[in-house]
Amino acid sequence: MGGRMTSQAAAQHPLDGVQGLVFFGFPLHPPNRPGTKRADHLEKVTIPMLFLQGTRDTLADLKLLRPICTKLGAQATLHIIETADHSFHVLKSSGRTDGDVLDELAETTVTWAKGLSRTATRLADCE
C-alpha cells in the first residue's frame, strides 16, 4: 500500500525533493480482482515513475497495467520480471533465484535513478 499512498500524495501535491517514484509491485487491484480504479490518480503525478512488476503478480494484471503505463507516456517506465509474484519470488523453473531477481531490481532502479539525476543536472545547467 505504500507505493499507492505515496503516488496519491504526489498526485495531490509535489513532494519536496522527490525526483521520481519507484513501485516495487504497484498494487493495481485487490488480489485476483482485476480493475484499474487504483491507477486513476497516476495521470496527475508530475514526476517520472518506475513500475517493477512480476508476471505472476495477482495484484497487478499486466494486461491492465501495460496500457496505463503507455497512456502515462514518458512519465512511466515498466520493467517486467518474468515468473515473479508480488513479492518477486520466481518459479524454480525460471532458472533464477530470488537473489538474482533482487539484483535485477536493484540494478534497474539504480540505472533509472541515474537517468533522473542526469536530467536534473541538465535542467539545473539551463537555469
C-alpha positions in Angstrom: 0.0 0.0 0.0 3.0 2.3 0.4 3.5 3.0 -3.3 -0.1 3.7 -3.9 -0.3 6.1 -1.0 2.9 7.9 -2.0 1.6 8.2 -5.6 -1.7 9.6 -4.3 0.2 12.1 -2.2 2.4 13.1 -5.2 -0.8 13.4 -7.4 -2.2 15.9 -4.9 0.9 18.0 -4.3 4.5 17.7 -5.5 6.7 16.1 -2.8 9.7 18.3 -1.9 13.0 16.9 -3.3 11.4 13.8 -4.9 12.5 13.4 -8.5 10.7 10.1 -9.2 8.7 7.2 -7.7 9.7 3.6 -7.8 7.0 1.0 -7.3 8.1 -2.5 -6.3 4.9 -4.2 -7.3 2.3 -1.5 -7.8 -1.0 -2.7 -6.2 -3.3 -2.0 -9.1 -6.2 -4.0 -7.8 -7.1 -6.4 -5.0 -5.8 -10.0 -5.4 -7.3 -11.7 -8.4 -9.9 -9.0 -8.8 -8.7 -7.1 -11.9 -9.5 -3.4 -12.2 -7.8 -0.1 -12.8 -9.6 2.4 -10.5 -6.5 2.4 -8.2 -4.5 4.0 -11.0 -6.8 6.9 -11.8 -4.7 9.3 -9.9 -1.4 8.5 -11.7 -2.0 10.9 -14.6 -1.8 13.7 -12.0 1.7 12.7 -10.9 4.2 15.1 -12.4 7.4 13.2 -11.8 8.7 10.0 -13.5 7.6 6.6 -12.2 9.2 3.2 -12.5 7.0 0.2 -12.2 8.7 -3.0 -11.3 6.2 -5.9 -11.8 6.2 -9.6 -11.9 4.3 -11.6 -14.5 2.6 -13.6 -11.7 1.6 -10.6 -9.5 -2.0 -11.2 -8.5 -2.3 -7.5 -7.5 -1.4 -6.2 -11.0 -2.7 -7.8 -14.1 -0.2 -6.8 -16.8 -2.9 -6.7 -19.4 -4.3 -3.8 -17.4 -1.1 -2.2 -16.3 0.6 -2.0 -19.7 -2.0 0.3 -21.2 -1.9 2.5 -18.1 1.9 2.9 -18.5 1.5 3.5 -22.2 -1.1 6.3 -21.5 1.3 7.9 -19.0 3.9 8.1 -21.7 7.4 9.3 -20.9 6.4 9.6 -17.2 6.2 5.8 -16.8 8.7 3.0 -17.2 7.6 -0.5 -16.9 10.1 -3.2 -16.1 8.8 -6.8 -16.0 10.3 -9.7 -14.1 9.3 -13.0 -15.7 7.6 -15.6 -13.4 7.9 -13.2 -10.3 4.9 -12.8 -8.0 4.1 -9.7 -5.9 7.0 -10.4 -3.6 9.3 -11.0 -6.5 9.6 -14.7 -5.8 10.3 -16.6 -9.0 9.4 -20.1 -10.1 12.3 -22.6 -9.8 11.7 -23.5 -13.4 12.9 -20.0 -14.3 16.4 -21.0 -13.5 16.8 -17.9 -11.4 17.0 -17.4 -7.7 15.2 -14.7 -5.6 18.7 -13.2 -5.1 19.1 -12.9 -8.9 15.8 -11.1 -9.0 16.7 -8.7 -6.2 20.0 -7.9 -8.0 17.9 -7.1 -11.2 15.5 -4.9 -9.2 18.4 -3.0 -7.7 20.3 -2.6 -10.9 17.2 -1.5 -12.8 16.4 1.0 -10.1 19.9 2.4 -10.0 20.1 2.8 -13.8 16.7 4.5 -13.9 17.6 6.8 -11.0 20.9 7.8 -12.6 18.9 8.8 -15.7 16.8 11.1 -13.5 19.9 12.6 -12.0 21.4 13.4 -15.4 18.1 15.0 -16.4 18.0 17.1 -13.3 21.6 18.2 -13.8 20.9 19.2 -17.4 17.8 21.2 -16.3 19.9 22.9 -13.5 22.5 23.9 -16.0 19.8 25.6 -18.1 18.6 27.7 -15.3 
